[in-house]
Amino acid sequence: MAVHRYILKPQSAWGTPLRSDTLAGLLLYRLAEDEGEQALKAEISAFMDGRPPFVLSSAMPRDTVFAPKLPPLPRKRFADLLTKGAFCGEDGKPLSAFEALSLFKKYRKKRFLPYPVWKRHCQSLSVANLFADFCKNPGLWEIPAAKRHQEMHVTIARNSNTALEGGLFVSHAYWPAEGQEYHIYAQTEDSAALLERLRRIGLLGFGRDSSTGKGAFSIEEDTNFALDDSMSAALPHGLLVSMLSAMDMRGLEGWYAVEVKSGKAGQGISRGNPYKSPFLCVQEGAVITHLPKGPFVLQGLNANPDIVQITQPLTLPCRLAEDGMEEVNNA
């Protein structure tokens, strides 16, 4: 399937981060509303059979990708490269040990990588080369991210329609930087149909508190994007730009971090408890050398056996440098 890229423009704050598994669930939910239960079951069956009708990434600030989680750079290797003058500042002069270590602390905190930097290094990824690039132009890596803010709420008593005593609680919302746009990647044979469903989600609102106006966005295809097919075939590894999980995670190889996710089932489809059981996911930014065996559909998360979680992985092609230890290219 072809890889497409979409430009997403937030129209409000978000109650839920724009992550691939949540987006996939909403796409299926809207499909059931538009075309009925049989269409929904057919699409889930396609995922189960290893024929996913679409694969989505999580949202990234425009012209970035998730920073790859790479093999660490040993201290001795760092010291050797520093002695050789491999790490140079914006003026082109080799950095001192103090300057390099100060910048390395900042580099390690970066969640996103500028897309031009990714294109330069995706065929030979290593911490050494990426950090050398960062030292030359750290300002390029300053990417405004959504801010997480607390919001105070009060519980309304249904019998009196007034504030419930002791019912004060806190929730969180994500506020994008002013004018910030996002990129979402998708693998699909029918980009127009997928885009139309994503637009409907944007109009109705995404995630928690969409009924109060949160999660609204507009979305269009990025017509300037094209993935180099010849490069894709030649590169053996992948940068994970979506969430990843499976019923059997044996076989997963690479460099990654994990988190525990939980969620809530859609209205009217849960039995008793509306919440899904927690599940383990591999985070975006993992560098995958071997995927686990699919299908990438989690089952048994709720008393209702029809409730599933789509965690189909989407990766951008890349290659790890030899042992992650090649000489820094200062060209």
BELURCOR-V11952 format. One record per residue. N is the residue number from 1. RES is the residue in one small letter. BURIAL is b if it has 24 or more other C-alpha atoms within 12 Angstrom, else e. Layout:
n=(N	N)
res=(RES	RES)
burial=(BURIAL	BURIAL)
This chain:
n=(1	2	3	4	5	6	7	8	9	10	11	12	13	14	15	16	17	18	19	20	21	22	23	24	25	26	27	28	29	30	31	32	33	34	35	36	37	38	39	40	41	42	43	44	45	46	47	48	49	50	51	52	53	54	55	56	57	58	59	60	61	62	63	64	65	66	67	68	69	70	71	72	73	74	75	76	77	78	79	80	81	82	83	84	85	86	87	88	89	90	91	92	93	94	95	96	97	98	99	100	101	102	103	104	105	106	107	108	109	110	111	112	113	114	115	116	117	118	119	120	121	122	123	124	125	126	127	128	129	130	131	132	133	134	135	136	137	138	139	140	141	142	143	144	145	146	147	148	149	150	151	152	153	154	155	156	157	158	159	160	161	162	163	164	165	166	167	168	169	170	171	172	173	174	175	176	177	178	179	180	181	182	183	184	185	186	187	188	189	190	191	192	193	194	195	196	197	198	199	200	201	202	203	204	205	206	207	208	209	210	211	212	213	214	215	216	217	218	219	220	221	222	223	224	225	226	227	228	229	230	231	232	233	234	235	236	237	238	239	240	241	242	243	244	245	246	247	248	249	250	251	252	253	254	255	256	257	258	259	260	261	262	263	264	265	266	267	268	269	270	271	272	273	274	275	276	277	278	279	280	281	282	283	284	285	286	287	288	289	290	291	292	293	294	295	296	297	298	299	300	301	302	303	304	305	306	307	308	309	310	311	312	313	314	315	316	317	318	319	320	321	322	323	324	325	326	327	328	329	330	331)
res=(m	a	v	h	r	y	i	l	k	p	q	s	a	w	g	t	p	l	r	s	d	t	l	a	g	l	l	l	y	r	l	a	e	d	e	g	e	q	a	l	k	a	e	i	s	a	f	m	d	g	r	p	p	f	v	l	s	s	a	m	p	r	d	t	v	f	a	p	k	l	p	p	l	p	r	k	r	f	a	d	l	l	t	k	g	a	f	c	g	e	d	g	k	p	l	s	a	f	e	a	l	s	l	f	k	k	y	r	k	k	r	f	l	p	y	p	v	w	k	r	h	c	q	s	l	s	v	a	n	l	f	a	d	f	c	k	n	p	g	l	w	e	i	p	a	a	k	r	h	q	e	m	h	v	t	i	a	r	n	s	n	t	a	l	e	g	g	l	f	v	s	h	a	y	w	p	a	e	g	q	e	y	h	i	y	a	q	t	e	d	s	a	a	l	l	e	r	l	r	r	i	g	l	l	g	f	g	r	d	s	s	t	g	k	g	a	f	s	i	e	e	d	t	n	f	a	l	d	d	s	m	s	a	a	l	p	h	g	l	l	v	s	m	l	s	a	m	d	m	r	g	l	e	g	w	y	a	v	e	v	k	s	g	k	a	g	q	g	i	s	r	g	n	p	y	k	s	p	f	l	c	v	q	e	g	a	v	i	t	h	l	p	k	g	p	f	v	l	q	g	l	n	a	n	p	d	i	v	q	i	t	q	p	l	t	l	p	c	r	l	a	e	d	g	m	e	e	v	n	n	a)
burial=(e	e	b	b	b	b	b	b	b	b	b	b	b	b	b	b	b	b	b	b	b	b	b	b	b	b	b	b	b	b	b	e	e	e	e	e	e	e	e	b	e	e	b	b	e	e	b	b	e	e	e	b	b	b	b	b	b	b	b	b	b	b	b	b	b	b	b	b	b	b	e	e	b	e	e	e	e	b	e	e	b	b	e	e	b	b	b	b	b	e	e	e	e	e	b	e	e	e	e	b	e	e	b	b	e	e	b	b	e	b	b	b	b	b	b	e	b	b	e	e	b	b	b	b	b	b	b	b	b	b	b	b	b	b	b	b	e	b	e	e	b	e	b	b	b	b	e	e	e	e	e	e	e	e	e	e	e	e	e	e	e	e	e	e	e	e	e	e	e	e	e	e	b	b	b	b	e	e	e	b	b	b	b	b	b	b	b	e	e	e	b	e	e	b	b	e	b	b	b	b	b	b	b	b	b	b	b	b	e	e	e	e	e	b	b	b	b	b	b	b	b	b	e	e	e	e	e	e	e	e	e	e	e	e	b	b	b	b	b	b	b	b	b	b	b	b	b	e	b	e	e	b	e	b	b	b	e	e	e	e	b	e	b	b	b	b	e	e	e	e	e	e	e	e	e	b	e	e	b	e	b	b	b	b	b	b	b	b	b	e	b	e	e	b	b	b	b	b	b	e	b	b	e	e	e	e	b	b	b	b	b	b	b	b	b	b	b	b	b	b	b	e	e	b	b	e	b	b	e	e	e)
